[in-house]
């Protein structure tokens, strides 16, 4: 079976998928099927803003 070409997703799409995951609009498997991405990718997109939020307000974080 041929490999799927690497896809590049817009930031708006990533935010939409991550927000759906945070809102618990379905299981990771359901969201992955609906948006046609891997469940691990959804988890990574969901965790990105949360990991960045830890540095907000810390002196010297910039």
Phi and psi in radians as a Rosetta constraint file:
Dihedral C 1 N 2 CA 2 C 2 CIRCULARHARMONIC -1.228 0.35
Dihedral N 2 CA 2 C 2 N 3 CIRCULARHARMONIC 2.600 0.35
Dihedral C 2 N 3 CA 3 C 3 CIRCULARHARMONIC -1.312 0.35
Dihedral N 3 CA 3 C 3 N 4 CIRCULARHARMONIC 2.593 0.35
Dihedral C 3 N 4 CA 4 C 4 CIRCULARHARMONIC -1.352 0.35
Dihedral N 4 CA 4 C 4 N 5 CIRCULARHARMONIC 2.413 0.35
Dihedral C 4 N 5 CA 5 C 5 CIRCULARHARMONIC -1.116 0.35
Dihedral N 5 CA 5 C 5 N 6 CIRCULARHARMONIC 2.563 0.35
Dihedral C 5 N 6 CA 6 C 6 CIRCULARHARMONIC -1.109 0.35
Dihedral N 6 CA 6 C 6 N 7 CIRCULARHARMONIC 2.293 0.35
Dihedral C 6 N 7 CA 7 C 7 CIRCULARHARMONIC -1.858 0.35
Dihedral N 7 CA 7 C 7 N 8 CIRCULARHARMONIC 2.562 0.35
Dihedral C 7 N 8 CA 8 C 8 CIRCULARHARMONIC -2.019 0.35
Dihedral N 8 CA 8 C 8 N 9 CIRCULARHARMONIC 2.162 0.35
Dihedral C 8 N 9 CA 9 C 9 CIRCULARHARMONIC -1.788 0.35
Dihedral N 9 CA 9 C 9 N 10 CIRCULARHARMONIC 2.470 0.35
Dihedral C 9 N 10 CA 10 C 10 CIRCULARHARMONIC -1.232 0.35
Dihedral N 10 CA 10 C 10 N 11 CIRCULARHARMONIC 2.699 0.35
Dihedral C 10 N 11 CA 11 C 11 CIRCULARHARMONIC -1.052 0.35
Dihedral N 11 CA 11 C 11 N 12 CIRCULARHARMONIC -0.625 0.35
Dihedral C 11 N 12 CA 12 C 12 CIRCULARHARMONIC -1.122 0.35
Dihedral N 12 CA 12 C 12 N 13 CIRCULARHARMONIC -0.685 0.35
Dihedral C 12 N 13 CA 13 C 13 CIRCULARHARMONIC -1.147 0.35
Dihedral N 13 CA 13 C 13 N 14 CIRCULARHARMONIC -0.768 0.35
Dihedral C 13 N 14 CA 14 C 14 CIRCULARHARMONIC -1.046 0.35
Dihedral N 14 CA 14 C 14 N 15 CIRCULARHARMONIC -0.757 0.35
Dihedral C 14 N 15 CA 15 C 15 CIRCULARHARMONIC -1.132 0.35
Dihedral N 15 CA 15 C 15 N 16 CIRCULARHARMONIC -0.694 0.35
Dihedral C 15 N 16 CA 16 C 16 CIRCULARHARMONIC -1.081 0.35
Dihedral N 16 CA 16 C 16 N 17 CIRCULARHARMONIC -0.795 0.35
Dihedral C 16 N 17 CA 17 C 17 CIRCULARHARMONIC -1.181 0.35
Dihedral N 17 CA 17 C 17 N 18 CIRCULARHARMONIC -0.773 0.35
Dihedral C 17 N 18 CA 18 C 18 CIRCULARHARMONIC -1.096 0.35
Dihedral N 18 CA 18 C 18 N 19 CIRCULARHARMONIC -0.719 0.35
Dihedral C 18 N 19 CA 19 C 19 CIRCULARHARMONIC -1.121 0.35
Dihedral N 19 CA 19 C 19 N 20 CIRCULARHARMONIC -0.695 0.35
Dihedral C 19 N 20 CA 20 C 20 CIRCULARHARMONIC -1.087 0.35
Dihedral N 20 CA 20 C 20 N 21 CIRCULARHARMONIC -0.656 0.35
Dihedral C 20 N 21 CA 21 C 21 CIRCULARHARMONIC -1.219 0.35
Dihedral N 21 CA 21 C 21 N 22 CIRCULARHARMONIC -0.723 0.35
Dihedral C 21 N 22 CA 22 C 22 CIRCULARHARMONIC -1.144 0.35
Dihedral N 22 CA 22 C 22 N 23 CIRCULARHARMONIC -0.641 0.35
Dihedral C 22 N 23 CA 23 C 23 CIRCULARHARMONIC -1.363 0.35
Dihedral N 23 CA 23 C 23 N 24 CIRCULARHARMONIC -0.035 0.35
Dihedral C 23 N 24 CA 24 C 24 CIRCULARHARMONIC 0.978 0.35
Dihedral N 24 CA 24 C 24 N 25 CIRCULARHARMONIC 0.835 0.35
Dihedral C 24 N 25 CA 25 C 25 CIRCULARHARMONIC -1.362 0.35
Dihedral N 25 CA 25 C 25 N 26 CIRCULARHARMONIC 0.091 0.35
Dihedral C 25 N 26 CA 26 C 26 CIRCULARHARMONIC 2.855 0.35
Dihedral N 26 CA 26 C 26 N 27 CIRCULARHARMONIC 3.009 0.35
Dihedral C 26 N 27 CA 27 C 27 CIRCULARHARMONIC -1.257 0.35
Dihedral N 27 CA 27 C 27 N 28 CIRCULARHARMONIC 2.896 0.35
Dihedral C 27 N 28 CA 28 C 28 CIRCULARHARMONIC -1.023 0.35
Dihedral N 28 CA 28 C 28 N 29 CIRCULARHARMONIC -0.681 0.35
Dihedral C 28 N 29 CA 29 C 29 CIRCULARHARMONIC -1.120 0.35
Dihedral N 29 CA 29 C 29 N 30 CIRCULARHARMONIC -0.726 0.35
Dihedral C 29 N 30 CA 30 C 30 CIRCULARHARMONIC -1.153 0.35
Dihedral N 30 CA 30 C 30 N 31 CIRCULARHARMONIC -0.765 0.35
Dihedral C 30 N 31 CA 31 C 31 CIRCULARHARMONIC -1.138 0.35
Dihedral N 31 CA 31 C 31 N 32 CIRCULARHARMONIC -0.679 0.35
Dihedral C 31 N 32 CA 32 C 32 CIRCULARHARMONIC -1.086 0.35
Dihedral N 32 CA 32 C 32 N 33 CIRCULARHARMONIC -0.710 0.35
Dihedral C 32 N 33 CA 33 C 33 CIRCULARHARMONIC -1.200 0.35
Dihedral N 33 CA 33 C 33 N 34 CIRCULARHARMONIC -0.730 0.35
Dihedral C 33 N 34 CA 34 C 34 CIRCULARHARMONIC -1.144 0.35
Dihedral N 34 CA 34 C 34 N 35 CIRCULARHARMONIC -0.714 0.35
Dihedral C 34 N 35 CA 35 C 35 CIRCULARHARMONIC -1.725 0.35
Dihedral N 35 CA 35 C 35 N 36 CIRCULARHARMONIC -0.034 0.35
Dihedral C 35 N 36 CA 36 C 36 CIRCULARHARMONIC 1.022 0.35
Dihedral N 36 CA 36 C 36 N 37 CIRCULARHARMONIC 0.870 0.35
Dihedral C 36 N 37 CA 37 C 37 CIRCULARHARMONIC -2.368 0.35
Dihedral N 37 CA 37 C 37 N 38 CIRCULARHARMONIC 2.869 0.35
Dihedral C 37 N 38 CA 38 C 38 CIRCULARHARMONIC -1.310 0.35
Dihedral N 38 CA 38 C 38 N 39 CIRCULARHARMONIC 2.500 0.35
Dihedral C 38 N 39 CA 39 C 39 CIRCULARHARMONIC -1.002 0.35
Dihedral N 39 CA 39 C 39 N 40 CIRCULARHARMONIC -0.615 0.35
Dihedral C 39 N 40 CA 40 C 40 CIRCULARHARMONIC -1.133 0.35
Dihedral N 40 CA 40 C 40 N 41 CIRCULARHARMONIC -0.572 0.35
Dihedral C 40 N 41 CA 41 C 41 CIRCULARHARMONIC -1.192 0.35
Dihedral N 41 CA 41 C 41 N 42 CIRCULARHARMONIC -0.660 0.35
Dihedral C 41 N 42 CA 42 C 42 CIRCULARHARMONIC -1.091 0.35
Dihedral N 42 CA 42 C 42 N 43 CIRCULARHARMONIC -0.759 0.35
Dihedral C 42 N 43 CA 43 C 43 CIRCULARHARMONIC -1.074 0.35
Dihedral N 43 CA 43 C 43 N 44 CIRCULARHARMONIC -0.724 0.35
Dihedral C 43 N 44 CA 44 C 44 CIRCULARHARMONIC -1.134 0.35
Dihedral N 44 CA 44 C 44 N 45 CIRCULARHARMONIC -0.754 0.35
Dihedral C 44 N 45 CA 45 C 45 CIRCULARHARMONIC -1.154 0.35
Dihedral N 45 CA 45 C 45 N 46 CIRCULARHARMONIC -0.623 0.35
Dihedral C 45 N 46 CA 46 C 46 CIRCULARHARMONIC -1.202 0.35
Dihedral N 46 CA 46 C 46 N 47 CIRCULARHARMONIC -0.640 0.35
Dihedral C 46 N 47 CA 47 C 47 CIRCULARHARMONIC -1.423 0.35
Dihedral N 47 CA 47 C 47 N 48 CIRCULARHARMONIC -0.358 0.35
Dihedral C 47 N 48 CA 48 C 48 CIRCULARHARMONIC -1.020 0.35
Dihedral N 48 CA 48 C 48 N 49 CIRCULARHARMONIC -0.901 0.35
Dihedral C 48 N 49 CA 49 C 49 CIRCULARHARMONIC -1.140 0.35
Dihedral N 49 CA 49 C 49 N 50 CIRCULARHARMONIC -0.562 0.35
Dihedral C 49 N 50 CA 50 C 50 CIRCULARHARMONIC -1.213 0.35
Dihedral N 50 CA 50 C 50 N 51 CIRCULARHARMONIC -0.657 0.35
Dihedral C 50 N 51 CA 51 C 51 CIRCULARHARMONIC -1.258 0.35
Dihedral N 51 CA 51 C 51 N 52 CIRCULARHARMONIC -0.559 0.35
Dihedral C 51 N 52 CA 52 C 52 CIRCULARHARMONIC -1.287 0.35
Dihedral N 52 CA 52 C 52 N 53 CIRCULARHARMONIC -0.471 0.35
Dihedral C 52 N 53 CA 53 C 53 CIRCULARHARMONIC -1.196 0.35
Dihedral N 53 CA 53 C 53 N 54 CIRCULARHARMONIC -0.412 0.35
Dihedral C 53 N 54 CA 54 C 54 CIRCULARHARMONIC -1.197 0.35
Dihedral N 54 CA 54 C 54 N 55 CIRCULARHARMONIC -0.438 0.35
Dihedral C 54 N 55 CA 55 C 55 CIRCULARHARMONIC -1.587 0.35
Dihedral N 55 CA 55 C 55 N 56 CIRCULARHARMONIC -0.181 0.35
Dihedral C 55 N 56 CA 56 C 56 CIRCULARHARMONIC -1.195 0.35
Dihedral N 56 CA 56 C 56 N 57 CIRCULARHARMONIC 2.261 0.35
Dihedral C 56 N 57 CA 57 C 57 CIRCULARHARMONIC 1.529 0.35
Dihedral N 57 CA 57 C 57 N 58 CIRCULARHARMONIC -0.144 0.35
Dihedral C 57 N 58 CA 58 C 58 CIRCULARHARMONIC -1.438 0.35
Dihedral N 58 CA 58 C 58 N 59 CIRCULARHARMONIC 2.295 0.35
Dihedral C 58 N 59 CA 59 C 59 CIRCULARHARMONIC -1.100 0.35
Dihedral N 59 CA 59 C 59 N 60 CIRCULARHARMONIC 2.354 0.35
Dihedral C 59 N 60 CA 60 C 60 CIRCULARHARMONIC 1.397 0.35
Dihedral N 60 CA 60 C 60 N 61 CIRCULARHARMONIC 0.163 0.35
Dihedral C 60 N 61 CA 61 C 61 CIRCULARHARMONIC -1.334 0.35
Dihedral N 61 CA 61 C 61 N 62 CIRCULARHARMONIC -0.356 0.35
